[in-house]
């Protein structure tokens, strides 16, 4: 093999692997990313039933109901709109009524959200960022102050206003529950 | 008082690291050898100061000194002593202090290492290391001071997050940081070489032990973190593909590529510019990881409340080092003398393919991790990139890479022979095919990828064993059949050959473990005492639910007996809900029953008033292989490190082909 053809072989190999990686990324991007939606967006029919997405908001007070065989029903609200959620599995330890939650799953034709993953907060003074943003959009959340009105305000307000930097090790593990 | 001295020591370390950063560069301009030599005591002094500072904080945590804000926020008098110690780095400030402690430790090690590094290269390396230390100590002092006092001191602290009160916290961050930060040395060497405008095999030999050390620790750190997540989070996953985990995977992939490219550079004097680029990339990805974890810009299962000003500071550090080093690279790299180009079918050709696939895999992880951030900045649309993306992009790149591994080991330098290599790998290929097909037949109707993975894992393990066997037997004319000669050759094989074989076999073991998860099963049920739940070949029966007291928590425990399908007793499992009164927080403690390399994993759900519980029961076949394989890989790195060629301080052998001393002694 001449020097020139060796160089050509090297460049061809680089190009092939890069093209493969790029192709994989592009085709995966179109199929496997999941959008975040607030209950208001769901109510305004942005989401087509059957698409996977993440629903974030607060667990509505008094909405949690346990059914047989480890099924649970609860509602997620951003104080403007509310979405009914169905889930089968163990809920994370920090799942509470009036607290932030992110659920991943699909919207059923009847408007019920069927979740296969439920994520809650990771420690007592933390609100999932998307949830905080969604509530900010509703004017219900202020940076550093937490919830301004409504659900479980005493709990979240006192927690957030203490403004402690929460413990965070490099690999501190959050709460997660998944089916 | 000690706290103030600790704080002062940190300020002193800031000054010393500045001296360490500036003096060698100044000396290079003035040509003053004495001035250049200042870098060594400065590096040692900075390390001593940071060590003292870290000791002061540890003492405050150990004695529960609640006049220190950091201790108040993360400790409690009832917290077990070991968690008081590990709690030092179980928070942002303390973990950053650990970060710079390891940084300064590596600086001090470079300063005292008795290797054959030319003095200018060493001084420049120390200068770069000094600059990194300076910037990070400045970060701690200005935004994350762990020594802030509180007056009046409260009587009790807020306690450490119960999720962190685990042995995992004691060992995972230090190991991971040694890995992350260890790559700062290869980065410093790369920048020093760019400043010098000269790079050669001596450079590669100097860098290799540091790369091996950092890589081995990073491998262990990632594996421990994965096992910790597996048992702590209660849903039995061993990898989330979460931003923070990706953050540690990216430097590992780049570091693995670096490890292999330095071999090519050392042996063949090629791939110089690429190796320098990889060294810069690897540490840049470590810094990026630190940024992702510390700033909380990406939503992660690991995210806790964070302070935005810190994120801005770390972003500035990131821009300084990554931007600065790439600018320097663009300016100086063309001056580095290019090495030769070589045949595609050769050891170095295979190593280039290894680098290509690792870099491409690293790039897909990078895109998947940062794309959500970019999209949100540009369009305000929030997305999450989950496991499907990473499975879809990473696995197709990993499979060809793994197929090349045994070939790369077998091919000769300069010009390899695919036909001969295939013949030598015949056993591995045959075993892989037979094992894969047998598993496929036995599990027909199950997941299709799992038998493929098992075959691939077997191929890697057998391929590594065959490499050692064929080297012991010898090739061609020197091939022998005498047991004594084979024994002598086996013992006389260089340690790096053993290390390579071990590390590659370790990869195979990991692949076996991952593939076997295709057959993992789970059961979910509401159980009353006496009732059973099956998962895989095992059945768990709830014996009773009762309270159990811990040192600083109260636990409601479910006691279960595990039997096999035939009804024979296998073992017991206990899983509970721990309530920590100090934080009013409940944490699920999963129960594990290890059967060989497999595990039965129980996770407790809601405890209902009538004594019934929600239970999730997983059967995880061969799951321990995932982490054991990683340990074997790290062990391979350690064995390589003891190779004569690699030993820091060992002079380069005059005749590279001479017999190793132990072999000469045996004859």
Interface residues (C-beta under 8 A of the other chain):
Chain A: X1 X3 X6 X7 X9 X10 X13 X14 X17 X18 X20 X21 X24 X25 X27 X28 X29 X31 X32 X33 X34 X35 X36 X54 X66 X68 X69 X70 X88 X89 X90 X91 X93 X94 X104 X119 X122 X123 X124 X125 X126 X128 X129 X130 X133 X164 X165 X166 X167 X168 X169 X170 X171 X172 X173 X174 X175 X176 X177 X178 X179
Chain B: X73 X74 X89 X90 X91 X92 X95 X158 X160 X161 X163 X164 X168 X169 X172 X173 X176 X177 X225 X228 X229 X232 X233 X234 X235 X237 X240 X244 X248 X293 X294 X296 X299 X300 X301 X302 X303 X304 X305 X306 X307 X341 X342 X343 X344 X352 X353 X356 X357 X360 X361 X363 X364 X367 X368 X371 X372 X381 X382 X383 X384 X385 X386 X388 X389 X392 X393 X396 X397 X524 X525 X526 X577 X583 X584 X585 X586 X587 X588 X603 X604 X605 X606 X614 X616
